[in-house]
């Protein structure tokens, strides 16, 4: 018989939460299609827990992950490039190409700290992770382009250090590059990930993956998974 909340023990609650978290760690939606030259299957991960489970790392808010399997159907190689793919939303008109790993996890995380001197104050140059381009716009740097706090005299002692997040971003970059969908001339099936900007909440029926390349055109609407 189903357990009521009053009959759940501490261990049962932990197990129930773990099962719920695991159930939410899969893809939200999937799609598939083919033509005479190419076959494509895709699974879409939108929830932070699902992305973290897939990558072992978190991504910035507003970024979703697409897991793809691409298979040429002809004997001749088929050229496939990552920017042949477009993620489209019919809810609000968003249409975006995938990010590069470098746009999501920049290695340049050097901040310049000006030691307090005459007049005091701190200046910083933010070279943190670059991401953005939401809704087709150009990527922007998170946190702006730097700034200052307090008074900043003309002559100051400058000290530099690498931000603590540097190692985390390098590891994220390594993972994103390692899991990236291969591109170029494909002679056999390949699989990998693409990382797209997508703002807000969307139902699977509102999303579509477009493929337009030398392998032809495919328009692949998403459907919710059975989980």
Buried (B, 14 or more C-beta within 10 A) or exposed (E): EEEEEEEEEEEEEEEEEEEEEEEBBBBBBBBBBBEEBBBBBBBBBBBEBBBBBBBEBEBBEBBBBBBBBBBBEEEEEBEBEBEBBBBBBBBEEBEBBBBBBBBBBBEEBBBBEBEBBEEBBBBBEBBBBBBBBBBEEEBEBEEEEBEEEEEBEEEBEEEEEEBEBBEBBBEBBEBBEEBBBEBEEBEEEBEBBBBBBBBEEBEBEBBBBBBEBEBEEBEBBBEEEEE
